[in-house]
């Protein structure tokens, strides 16, 4: 799926330099960034949304004792 983005000129210059120095395309490095960075972005933003629900009292939280009991690890 073709996608278009605008890059800050300094970022684009760095990307141009990397592509030229390595003989790869800018598109290659952009695909690499998205593929490798998406996990981190998902972790961050989904965790942030969950914490907002926890703070608002809309998300159930469990104590260590409750988890140990549920898993059969309680003494």
Secondary structure, DSSP 8 states (H G I E B T S, - for coil): --------HHHHHHHHHHHHHHT--HHHHHHHHHHHHHHHHHHHHHHHHHHHHHHTT-S----HHHHHHHTT---
